[in-house]
Amino acid sequence: MNVSLLQPDLYWHDPVANRAMLEEKIMALPHPTDLIVLPEMFTTGFTMDARTVAEVPNLTTMRWIRQMAQQTDAVVTGSYVVREGSGSGPTGRSFYNRLVWMQPDGQFDTYDKRHLFRMAGEDTVYTAGNQRIIKEWRGWRVCPLICYDLRFPVWSRNVLTDTPAEFAYDLLLYVANWPSPRQTAWDTLLQARAIENLSYVVGVNRVGTDGNGHGYVGGSAIVDPMGAVLFRQADTEIVHQQTLSLDTLREFRERFPANLDADRFTIADTIDGQ
């Protein structure tokens, strides 16, 4: 699978500018690709001002993602701020940090970020998701997650069933706005998630400074199932393409079947009482 990572400097609260900038980068990809990965909240930067920037589902950004997927014959994925309903539900909130998985044929799925970053007040603005998605694409099984989810190995775990011999996914994705003061954690945890899950891991971050003055140095990376960093780039905007080998992954899993000794467990359906 050829994976394309886009690590941009995002325009603060400017979806039109961000979509135009990202479209230019996507259309200039030098090689055909299977999967294009954008950062978390790629239309706005990581914001708590959801009432200002949120879109209803299936409008401008969703149509843009669909167009990008069709024109590149690739899946396009990343998250943005979505508003649903009247906000009159049990949480009184209707905003989501929502990842879209868009296929070239227009079929799509969504994942709402489960672990909301309370240190920035994300948990008071957005509603947490409660279900992962595993997507099959061109022979691969892919699990896309969002930023702070990286810190929680149980949610990221490759096997969530009573059958440890079965792998849920082959590629684990994290789309992020992960700030520079915690860059060591980002680098370390991407490798840890790959090692413990016997999986490729891709993390896509942003660079630059957001509207709240938080700095980002990127560090978007590709890690193999042994924890070796196949690619990592910090401090600059980049577009990187790399082909991953499913045969290599399967051969390693056969030689080192640590999954057979994995602990069995289940995950509760609720988080923080929601």
C-alpha positions as CSV (number, residue, x, y, z in Angstrom):
1,M,0.0,0.0,0.0
2,N,1.3,3.4,-0.9
3,V,0.6,5.9,1.9
4,S,0.8,9.7,1.5
5,L,1.4,11.8,4.6
6,L,0.6,15.6,4.5
7,Q,2.2,17.6,7.3
8,P,1.0,21.2,6.7
9,D,1.1,24.5,8.5
10,L,-2.7,25.1,9.0
11,Y,-4.5,28.4,8.6
12,W,-6.3,29.2,11.9
13,H,-10.1,29.0,11.6
14,D,-10.0,29.3,7.8
15,P,-11.5,26.2,6.1
16,V,-11.4,27.7,2.6
17,A,-7.7,28.5,2.8
18,N,-6.9,25.1,4.3
19,R,-8.9,23.1,1.7
20,A,-7.2,25.1,-1.1
21,M,-3.7,24.6,0.4
22,L,-4.3,20.9,0.9
23,E,-5.9,20.4,-2.5
24,E,-2.8,21.9,-4.1
25,K,-0.6,19.5,-2.2
26,I,-2.8,16.5,-3.0
27,M,-3.0,17.3,-6.7
28,A,0.8,17.6,-6.8
29,L,1.5,14.2,-5.4
30,P,4.3,12.7,-7.6
31,H,3.1,9.1,-7.5
32,P,-0.2,7.3,-7.5
33,T,-1.3,6.5,-3.9
34,D,-3.8,4.3,-2.1
35,L,-4.2,6.4,1.1
36,I,-3.9,10.1,1.8
37,V,-3.7,11.1,5.5
38,L,-4.4,14.6,6.7
39,P,-4.0,16.0,10.3
40,E,-6.6,16.3,13.0
41,M,-9.0,19.3,12.5
42,F,-7.4,19.9,9.1
43,T,-9.8,22.7,8.2
44,T,-9.3,24.9,11.3
45,G,-6.5,23.8,13.6
46,F,-7.2,22.3,17.0
47,T,-9.9,24.6,18.3
48,M,-12.4,24.7,21.1
49,D,-14.5,27.4,19.3
50,A,-16.8,24.7,17.8
51,R,-19.8,27.0,17.6
52,T,-17.9,29.2,15.1
53,V,-16.3,26.6,12.9
54,A,-18.4,23.5,13.0
55,E,-20.0,22.2,9.8
56,V,-23.1,20.1,9.5
57,P,-22.4,16.6,8.0
58,N,-22.3,16.1,4.2
59,L,-21.7,19.7,3.2
60,T,-18.6,21.6,2.1
61,T,-15.7,19.7,3.6
62,M,-17.3,16.3,3.1
63,R,-17.9,17.1,-0.6
64,W,-14.3,18.3,-0.8
65,I,-13.0,15.1,0.7
66,R,-15.2,13.1,-1.7
67,Q,-13.8,15.0,-4.7
68,M,-10.2,14.5,-3.5
69,A,-10.8,10.8,-3.2
70,Q,-12.4,10.5,-6.6
71,Q,-9.7,12.5,-8.4
72,T,-6.8,10.6,-6.8
73,D,-8.4,7.1,-6.7
74,A,-7.3,6.9,-3.1
75,V,-8.9,6.9,0.4
76,V,-8.6,10.4,2.0
77,T,-8.8,10.6,5.7
78,G,-8.5,13.3,8.4
79,S,-10.7,14.9,11.0
80,Y,-12.7,18.2,11.2
81,V,-15.3,19.8,13.5
82,V,-18.9,18.6,12.9
83,R,-22.2,19.7,14.4
84,E,-25.1,17.4,14.7
85,G,-28.6,17.8,16.0
86,S,-29.9,20.5,18.4
87,G,-27.6,19.8,21.3
88,S,-30.6,18.6,23.3
89,G,-29.3,15.1,23.9
90,P,-28.1,13.7,27.2
91,T,-24.8,15.6,27.1
92,G,-26.3,18.8,25.9
93,R,-23.7,19.0,23.2
94,S,-23.7,18.2,19.5
95,F,-20.1,18.9,18.4
96,Y,-17.7,16.1,17.3
97,N,-14.1,15.9,16.4
98,R,-14.9,13.6,13.5
99,L,-12.6,11.6,11.3
100,V,-13.9,10.8,7.8
101,W,-12.7,7.7,5.8
102,M,-13.6,8.5,2.2
103,Q,-13.2,6.0,-0.6
104,P,-13.0,7.0,-4.3
105,D,-16.4,5.5,-5.0
106,G,-18.0,7.8,-2.5
107,Q,-18.5,5.2,0.2
108,F,-17.4,6.5,3.6
109,D,-17.3,5.9,7.3
110,T,-16.7,8.1,10.3
111,Y,-15.0,7.9,13.7
112,D,-15.6,10.3,16.5
113,K,-12.6,10.9,18.8
114,R,-13.0,8.9,21.9
115,H,-10.4,10.4,24.2
116,L,-11.0,14.1,24.5
117,F,-8.1,16.2,25.6
118,R,-9.3,17.6,29.0
119,M,-6.3,19.7,29.5
120,A,-7.5,21.9,26.7
121,G,-11.2,21.6,27.6
122,E,-12.0,19.4,24.6
123,D,-14.1,17.2,26.9
124,T,-16.4,20.2,27.7
125,V,-17.0,21.1,24.1
126,Y,-17.1,17.9,22.1
127,T,-19.0,14.6,22.5
128,A,-16.8,11.5,22.8
129,G,-17.2,8.6,20.4
130,N,-17.6,5.1,21.6
131,Q,-16.8,2.8,18.7
132,R,-13.7,2.2,16.6
133,I,-13.9,1.6,12.9
134,I,-11.7,-1.0,11.0
135,K,-11.7,-0.4,7.3
136,E,-10.7,-2.9,4.6
137,W,-8.9,-1.3,1.7
138,R,-7.0,-2.9,-1.1
139,G,-6.2,-6.0,0.9
140,W,-5.3,-4.1,4.1
141,R,-7.3,-3.6,7.3
142,V,-6.8,-0.1,8.7
143,C,-7.8,1.4,12.1
144,P,-7.9,5.2,12.1
145,L,-7.7,7.1,15.4
146,I,-7.3,10.7,16.5
147,C,-4.4,12.4,18.4
148,Y,-4.9,11.9,22.2
149,D,-6.2,8.3,21.5
150,L,-2.5,7.5,21.1
151,R,-1.9,7.7,24.9
152,F,-4.4,4.9,25.5
153,P,-3.1,1.4,24.5
154,V,-6.3,-0.5,25.4
155,W,-8.3,1.5,22.9
156,S,-5.6,1.1,20.3
157,R,-5.2,-2.6,20.9
158,N,-5.1,-4.8,17.8
159,V,-7.1,-7.7,19.4
160,L,-10.3,-6.8,21.1
161,T,-12.0,-10.2,20.8
162,D,-11.8,-13.6,22.5
163,T,-9.6,-14.9,19.7
164,P,-6.0,-13.6,20.2
165,A,-4.9,-15.3,17.0
166,E,-6.9,-12.9,15.0
167,F,-5.6,-9.4,14.1
168,A,-8.1,-6.6,13.9
169,Y,-5.9,-4.5,11.6
170,D,-2.6,-4.2,9.7
171,L,-2.2,-0.5,9.8
172,L,-2.9,1.8,12.7
173,L,-3.3,5.6,11.9
174,Y,-3.2,8.6,14.2
175,V,-4.2,12.0,12.8
176,A,-3.1,14.7,15.2
177,N,-2.5,18.3,16.3
178,W,0.2,17.3,18.8
179,P,2.1,20.3,20.3
180,S,5.8,20.5,20.5
181,P,6.2,20.4,24.4
182,R,5.0,16.8,24.3
183,Q,6.9,15.7,21.1
184,T,8.9,13.1,23.0
185,A,5.7,11.4,24.0
186,W,4.4,11.4,20.4
187,D,7.6,9.9,19.0
188,T,7.8,7.2,21.8
189,L,4.2,6.2,21.8
190,L,4.0,5.8,18.0
191,Q,6.8,3.2,18.3
192,A,5.2,1.6,21.3
193,R,1.8,1.2,19.6
194,A,3.6,-0.5,16.6
195,I,5.5,-2.9,18.8
196,E,2.7,-4.0,21.0
197,N,0.2,-4.4,18.2
198,L,2.5,-6.1,15.6
199,S,1.3,-3.5,13.1
200,Y,2.5,-0.7,11.0
201,V,1.7,2.7,12.6
202,V,1.4,6.0,10.8
203,G,1.1,9.3,12.7
204,V,0.4,12.6,10.9
205,N,0.9,15.8,12.7
206,R,1.0,19.5,11.7
207,V,3.7,22.2,12.0
208,G,3.5,25.9,12.7
209,T,1.8,27.9,15.4
210,D,-2.0,27.9,16.0
211,G,-4.3,30.8,17.0
212,N,-3.8,30.1,20.6
213,G,0.0,30.4,20.4
214,H,0.7,26.7,20.6
215,G,3.6,25.5,18.5
216,Y,3.9,22.2,16.5
217,V,7.0,20.6,15.0
218,G,5.3,17.8,13.2
219,G,7.2,14.6,13.6
220,S,4.9,12.7,11.2
221,A,6.2,9.2,11.1
222,I,5.9,5.7,9.7
223,V,6.9,2.9,12.1
224,D,7.2,-0.8,11.3
225,P,5.9,-3.7,13.5
226,M,9.3,-4.1,15.1
227,G,9.3,-0.4,16.2
228,A,11.8,0.7,13.6
229,V,11.1,4.2,12.3
230,L,10.9,4.0,8.5
231,F,10.2,7.7,8.2
232,R,10.1,10.7,10.5
233,Q,10.2,14.4,9.6
234,A,10.0,17.4,12.0
235,D,10.2,21.2,11.8
236,T,8.9,21.7,8.2
237,E,5.9,21.2,6.0
238,I,6.2,17.9,4.1
239,V,4.4,15.6,1.7
240,H,5.8,12.1,2.0
241,Q,4.8,9.0,0.1
242,Q,6.0,5.5,1.0
243,T,4.9,2.0,0.1
244,L,4.3,-0.5,2.9
245,S,4.6,-4.3,2.4
246,L,1.8,-6.6,3.7
247,D,3.9,-9.6,2.9
248,T,6.7,-8.3,5.2
249,L,4.1,-7.7,8.0
250,R,2.7,-11.2,7.7
251,E,6.1,-12.8,7.7
252,F,7.0,-11.0,10.9
253,R,3.8,-12.0,12.6
254,E,4.4,-15.6,11.7
255,R,8.0,-15.5,13.1
256,F,7.0,-13.6,16.3
257,P,3.4,-14.4,17.2
258,A,3.3,-12.5,20.5
259,N,-0.4,-11.9,19.9
260,L,-1.1,-15.5,21.0
261,D,0.0,-14.6,24.5
262,A,-2.1,-11.4,24.6
263,D,-4.5,-10.9,27.6
264,R,-8.2,-11.1,26.8
265,F,-10.4,-8.2,27.8
266,T,-13.4,-6.2,26.8
267,I,-13.9,-2.4,26.8
268,A,-16.9,-0.7,28.5
269,D,-19.4,1.0,26.2
270,T,-19.2,4.3,28.1
271,I,-16.6,6.8,28.9
272,D,-16.8,9.3,31.8
273,G,-20.4,8.4,32.3
274,Q,-21.4,9.4,28.8
